[in-house]
Amino acid sequence: MPASTAPLKLAAVACVLLFIGLGVYLAPLQPSVVALQLTFTPEAFTQVLHAWGPEGVQRFRNHLAFDGLMLLSYGAAGYLAVARTRFFEPLAQQMPLRWVALLLPLAAVWDAGENVLHWGLTGGDVLTLPCAFVLYYIAGLCATLKWAAILSFGIASLMAYAQ
């Protein structure tokens, strides 16, 4: 008997609803949140925060708890899509499916690291720390790895669909 897809459906619905809700909530922030995610230096990070102003920074900080729920939902949905459906089976001869199954959970781990760093970097006078530049670089690296894993899962999905 095949495994139930109910948990996958629940995770996918939660992910979509959170994605839409967060998109609407964060829409007023210009430049976009992605611009902040892909900064690697204190100067670039501070430039985005200045553009947002204090209210925008608070809006960003407020979203992080819900982003935590979203990363849990997309990580679970990605794993369950591979583990509980046959959609990705055409890829089994080209790549180990266990690696495909881990792409979105790994993205979620990187996302969580990024969120923790962004919480700290937006909350105080981090620039006074002796190695603050390292924290900004690591936050940007976490975001980059997250987006790379999400993109890789998307490519794997397209490859499976095309076969």
Buried (B, 14 or more C-beta within 10 A) or exposed (E): EEEEEEBBEBBBEBBBEBBEBBEEBBEEBEEEBEBBBBBBEBEBBBBBBEEBEEEBBEBBEEBBEBBBBBBBBBBBBBBBBBBBBEEBEEBEEEEEBEEBBBBBBBBBBBBBBBBBBBEEBBEEEBBEEEEBBEBBBBBBBBBBBBBBBBEBBEEBBEBBEEE
